[in-house]
Amino acid sequence: MNWSGITVGYALSGSHCTFAEVMPEIKRFVDAGANVVPIVSNTIMTTDTRFGKSEDWQSQLKAITGNELISTIVQAEPLGPSKLLDVLVIAPCTGNTTSRLANAITDSAVLMAAKAQMRNGRPLVLAISTNDGLGLNAANIAKLLVAKHIYFVPFGQDNPVQKPNSLVARMDLVLEACEAALSGKQLQPLLVERH
């Protein structure tokens, strides 16, 4: 697919352990010719963890995309009327973000961008990363699986023995899932084994 002329909203929520895995995927979009607009949750703007400092993740996102971060609801709201994004991906999409999206709660830049994308009937792609995907969040994932214009990056259990409820998307398939979504299709197989 030719990504030239396509604007990708790339939103990250607070699964900090996944950030190093998704940064090369963001670069894949840029290398393919897409304009990538980074959208981040509050935790990325404020939280240092053992996986890295907030400031470093912010700098890396700006350097890869060449764009400023959208980090507030006010900054994200114009995405709806402007119809800027051809496709929006939330990767990683935490259990917290999944549950809020499934229950129509808009309390962050990431969720406002998702609401804007759904308002416009354009594809929203979720790359889940949650320790309770087969627990309480299973109901929220199920609600989103049947929602119009919402697609998933194929996912599976990342550690079935020690964390049997945990589900994580194959982040290396984010670009392919977005390509399928732009054609109105769910990338298959949806349920995959993770190694």
For each residue, the residues with C-beta under 8 A, 3 or more apart:
1: 32 179 182
2: 5 33
3: 6 8 29 32 33 34
4: 33 34
5: 2 33
6: 3 33 34 35 86 87 182
7: 34 35 36 37 84 85 86
8: 3 29 34 35 36 37 85 86 87 88 89 178
9: 36 37 39 79 84 85 87 88 89 113 117
10: 26 29 36 37 38 39 65 89 91
11: 38 39 40 41 88 89 90 91 109 110 113 114
12: 19 22 38 39 40 41 44 61 90 91 92 110
13: 41 43 44 90 92 93 94 96 97 108 110
14: 41 43 44 47 92 94 96 97
15: 18 19 92 93 94 129 130
16: 19 43 47 49 51 52
17: 51 129
18: 15 21 22 91 92 129 168 171
19: 12 15 16 22 23 51 52 57 92
20: 23 51 52
21: 18 24 25 171
22: 12 18 19 25 26 91 92 127 171 174
23: 19 20 26 27 60 61 64
24: 21 27 28
25: 21 22 28 29 91 171 172 174 175
26: 10 22 23 29 30 36 38 61 64 65
27: 23 24 30 31 64
28: 24 25 31 32 174 175
29: 3 8 10 25 26 32 34 36 175 178
30: 26 27 33 34 36 64 65 66
31: 27 28
32: 1 3 28 29 175
33: 2 3 4 5 6 30
34: 3 4 6 7 8 29 30
35: 6 7 8 67
36: 7 8 9 10 26 29 30 64 65 67
37: 7 8 9 10 65 67 70 84 85
38: 10 11 12 26 61 62 65 67 68 69 70
39: 9 10 11 12 69 70 71 76 88 109 110 113
40: 11 12 44 45 58 61 69 70 71 109 110
41: 11 12 13 14 44 45 97 108 109 110
42: 45 46 71 108 109
43: 13 14 16 46 47
44: 12 13 14 40 41 47 54 57 58 71
45: 40 41 42 54 58 69 71
46: 42 43 54
47: 14 16 43 44 54
48: 52 53 54
49: 16 52
50:
51: 16 17 19 20
52: 16 19 20 48 49 56 57
53: 48 56 57
54: 44 45 46 47 48 57 58
55: 58 59
56: 52 53 59 60
57: 19 44 52 53 54 60 61
58: 40 44 45 54 55 61 62 69
59: 55 56 62 63
60: 23 56 57 63 64
61: 12 23 26 38 40 57 58 64 65 69
62: 38 58 59 65 66 67 68 69
63: 59 60 66
64: 23 26 27 30 36 60 61
65: 10 26 30 36 37 38 61 62
66: 30 62 63
67: 35 36 37 38 62
68: 38 62
69: 38 39 40 45 58 61 62
70: 37 38 39 40 75 76 79 109 113
71: 39 40 42 44 45 75 109
72: 75 76 109
73: 76 77 106 107 108 109 112
74: 77
75: 70 71 72 78 109
76: 39 70 72 73 79 109 110 112 113 116
77: 73 74 80 112 116
78: 75 81 82 84
79: 9 70 76 82 84 85 112 113 116 117
80: 77 83 115 116 117 119 120
81: 78
82: 78 79
83: 80 120 122
84: 7 9 37 78 79
85: 7 8 9 37 79 88 113 116 117 122
86: 6 7 8 122 123 182
87: 6 8 9 122 123 124 125 178 181 182
88: 8 9 11 39 85 113 114 117 122 123 124 125
89: 8 9 10 11 124 125 126 127 153 174 177 178
90: 11 12 13 93 97 110 114 124 125 126 127
91: 10 11 12 18 22 25 125 126 127 153 169 171 174
92: 12 13 14 15 18 19 22 127 128 129 168 169 171
93: 13 15 90 97 98 101 126 127 128 129 130 169
94: 13 14 15 97 98 128 129 130
95: 98 99 128 130 131 132 133 137 140
96: 13 14 99 100
97: 13 14 41 90 93 94 100 101 108 110 111
98: 93 94 95 101 102 126 128 130 137 140 141 144
99: 95 96 102 103 137 140
100: 96 97 103 105 106 107 108 111
101: 93 97 98 104 105 111 114 126 140 144
102: 98 99 139 140 141 143 144
103: 99 100 140
104: 101
105: 100 101 111
106: 73 100 111 112 115
107: 73 100 111
108: 13 41 42 73 97 100 111 112
109: 11 39 40 41 42 70 71 72 73 75 76 112 113
110: 11 12 13 39 40 41 76 90 97 113 114
111: 97 100 101 105 106 107 108 114 115
112: 73 76 77 79 106 108 109 115 116
113: 9 11 39 70 76 79 85 88 109 110 116 117
114: 11 88 90 101 110 111 117 118 124
115: 80 106 111 112 118 119
116: 76 77 79 80 85 112 113 119 120
117: 9 79 80 85 88 113 114 120 122 123 124 149
118: 114 115 121 122 124 149 150
119: 80 115 116
120: 80 83 116 117
121: 118 148 149
122: 83 85 86 87 88 117 118 149
123: 86 87 88 117 149 150 151 178 181 182 184
124: 87 88 89 90 114 117 118 149 150 151 181
125: 87 88 89 90 91 150 151 152 153 174 177 178 181
126: 89 90 91 93 98 101 144 150 151 152 153 169
127: 22 89 90 91 92 93 152 153 155 169 171 174 177
128: 92 93 94 95 98 133 141 152 153 155 167 168 169
129: 15 17 18 92 93 94 167 168 169
130: 15 93 94 95 98 133 137 166 167 168
131: 95 135 163 165 166
132: 95 135 136 137 138 165 166
133: 95 128 130 137 138 141 155 165 166 167
134: 138 157 164 165 166 167
135: 131 132 138 165
136: 132 139 140
137: 95 98 99 130 132 133 140 141
138: 132 133 134 135 141 142
139: 102 136 142 143
140: 95 98 99 101 102 103 136 137 143 144
141: 98 102 128 133 137 138 144 145 167
142: 138 139 145 146
143: 102 139 140 146 147
144: 98 101 102 126 140 141 147 150 152
145: 141 142 150 152
146: 142 143
147: 143 144 150
148: 121
149: 117 118 121 122 123 124
150: 118 123 124 125 126 144 145 147
151: 123 124 125 126 177 180 181 185 186 187
152: 125 126 127 128 144 145 155 169 177 186 187 190
153: 89 91 125 126 127 128 169 170 171 173 174 177 187
154: 169 170 173 177 187 188 189 190 191 192
155: 127 128 133 152 167 168 169 170 190 191 192 194
156: 167 168 170 191 192 193 194
157: 134 160 163 164 166 167 194
158: 163 166 167 168 194
159: 162 163 166
160: 157 163 164
161: 164
162: 159
163: 131 157 158 159 160 166
164: 134 157 160 161
165: 131 132 133 134 135
166: 130 131 132 133 134 157 158 159 163
167: 128 129 130 133 134 141 155 156 157 158
168: 18 92 128 129 130 155 156 158 171 194
169: 91 92 93 126 127 128 129 152 153 154 155 173 174
170: 153 154 155 156 173 192 194
171: 18 21 22 25 91 92 127 153 168 174
172: 25
173: 153 154 169 170 176 177 187
174: 22 25 28 89 91 125 127 153 169 171 177 178
175: 25 28 29 32 178 179
176: 173 179 180 187
177: 89 125 127 151 152 153 154 173 174 180 181 187
178: 8 29 87 89 123 125 174 175 181 182
179: 1 175 176 182 183 187
180: 151 176 177 183 185 186 187
181: 87 123 124 125 151 177 178 184 185 186 187
182: 1 6 86 87 123 178 179
183: 179 180
184: 123 181
185: 151 180 181
186: 151 152 180 181 190
187: 151 152 153 154 173 176 177 179 180 181 190
188: 154
189: 154 192
190: 152 154 155 186 187
191: 154 155 156
192: 154 155 156 170 189
193: 156
194: 155 156 157 158 168 170
195:
